[in-house]
């Protein structure tokens, strides 16, 4: 708790740069949900063609959440904050991005009728997943100052990981994990899948925090010299 109390006062969630990021995220992720809303002429019926847009909404918002979280990392690598403040600010931005999308998920829950527990489990997974990619982005920003190199490394790594985890270590693929939460089957039969999912992401966040802390401390020593 002391760690957070000392670092949080330096966190600026809303700046001219992040404001445009938040707006673009909400606009782009809201389009498929808007298209999935029932017709005003048939408000009592969720017609099938519009329901078919809901999986597209989940796919789009998951991909956008991952990409925007990843891009928070290199942006934070440019800040001249302490390692603790940098990491807390980065994870706070990821959490705030999730908070901004909660109204969309509330509409999604109302249209689908999923239990609150399933929704909470899915969003917790997505937040952990985004946190991992934000820390990876921070490491990339610290390791490669060139924005062109950062762009190439970021999206190549993201593409390889997304495709790779679809076939290997499937619990770490967000689309497969969310399809489990939003599926029809009982979750108790998938306890091993969920254990690997959440255990792997929590371990990933912890390891990435240690790695980026070491990188930030190294940069600080170089600046002093």
N, C-alpha and C positions, 0 to 999 in steps of 0.2 A: 504493500500500500504506500509506503514511503517513496518507493520508486516512482509511482504514478503521481503522487502529490507534488514531487519536485519537478517533474517533467511537464505535466499538463498545462501549467500557466504559460508555457511558451508555444503551445499548439494553436495554430491559426487555421481553422477548418475552412473558412470562407475568405478567399482573396479574389482579386479580379481574374486570376488564372484559373483557380479551382471553380469559381462560379460558372465559367463557360463549360468546364468539364462536367459539372453536375447537370447543367441544363441539357447538354447534348446527350448525356446518358439517359436522362428521363424522357427526352423526346424520342430517341431511337428505340428504347425499350418499351415505350408506351404505345407505339404504333401497332404492333401485332395484337396487344391487348385490346386496343380500341376497335380493331377489326373483328375481334372475337365477341364483342358485346352483342347481345341480341337486338334484333330490329325493334324499334319503338312501336311498330305496328303489331308485333308478336311478343310483347314484353313478358307474357306468361309462358312462353315456350322458348327454350334454348335450341334453336334450329341446328341441325347437324353440320351444315357447311361452316357456320360460325364456330361451333365447338372444335372443328378441325384446326382452327387457328391457335388453340390453346397450347398444343405441343410446340408450335412455332414460337409462341411467346416465351415458354420455358427455355427453349434452345437459345433464342436471341438474348434474353436477359442474362442467362448464364454466361454466354460467350462475352457479352459486353462487360459484365461485372468482372470477369477475369482479365480482360484487356485493360480496362480502366485501372484496376488494382495494380496490374503489372506496370503501368505507366506512372503510377504514383512513385514508384521506386526510384527511377533515374532523376525525377524532379527533386526528391528529397536528398539525393546524393549531392546536389548543388548547394544545399543549405549549410550554413556554418553554425550548426548547433552541436551540442555534445552528443556522443553516441546514444545515450539514454533518451535525450529529447528527440533525436532524429527517429529512433525506433518507435517511441510512443506516438509521435506525430503521424508517422506513416500508418500505424495500425489504427489510429483514431480516424484517419481519412477513409480507410477501408470500412470501418464500422459505420461511419456517417453515410457512406455511399449505400450501405445496406439499409440504414434507417430511412433514407430518402425513397427507397424502392418499396418500403412496407405498404404504402397505400395500394400499389399495383398488386402486390401479393394478397392483400386483403380482398380486392375485387376478384382475383383469381380463385381464392378460397370460397368466396360466395358463389361463384359460377360453377365450381366443381363439387363443392360439398365435402372436401377433404377434412379430416379431423384436425383439430388444432395441434395435436401432438405430432402428426406427420409434417405439418407445415413448419413447426418449430425445428424439428429434426433436419429437414431439408435446408432451411435457411442457416442453421448453425453449421452444417457441412459447407455450404457455399461461402460463408464468412471465413471459415478456416482455410478453405481452398484459395480464396482471394488473398488472404493474409500471406500464405506461402508464396504466391506469385509476386506480391508487393515486395517482400523481402528479397526474392530473387532479382527483381528489378533494381532494388537498391544495390545489391552486389554487382550487378552488371554496370550500373552507373558509376560505381566506385572503381571498377576494374578497367572500364573502357570509357574515357572521357569523350571520345568522338561520337556525336549523335548518329552518324551514319552507321558506325559499327554497332552502337547500341540497338538501333532499329533492326539490323540484320540478325544480331544475336538473340534479341528478345523474341522475335516472331518465328525464327527458325526453331528455337528451343520450345516455344509454345506449341507449334505445329507438330513437332516430333513427339512431344510429351502427350498431347491430346490423342494422336493416332496410336502411339505406342501403348498407352494405358488402356486403349480400347480392346487390345488383345492380350496384354500382359499386365499384371497387378490391376485388375479391373476395378477394385474398390476405390482406386485413386483417380478414376475417370469421372468427372462431375456429371456427365450425361447419363452414365450407367447408374451412378449412385442416386441421382434424382429420380430416374425412372423407377427405382425400387421404392422410394418414398411415395411417389405418386402412382404406384401400381395398385393392383387389387388384392394381391396376396398378403398373408399375415407376415408381419415383420419378424416375429419370434423364430420363424424358420430360417431367417437370414442373419442370425446373430454373428456368425463368423465373418460374413461380408462386412457388416457394420463395425465390428471390432477392428478389422484391418483398416477400414475407411477412416474412422475417427482417430484410432491409435496412430496410424501412419501420418495423418495431417498434424496432429498435436506434436508428434515427434519431429516432423518436418519444421514446424514453426520454431520449436526450441533450438534445433540445430542451426537453423538459419539465423536466429537471433544471436547465437554465439558467433557464427561466422561473420555476420555483418558488423557485430560489435568489434571483432578483431580488425576488420578492414577499416572501420571508422577510427579506431585508435591508431592504426598505422598511418592513416592520412593525417591525423592530428600531430603525430610526432614529426612527419615530414614538413608540415606547415611551420612548426616551431623551429626546425633546423633551417 
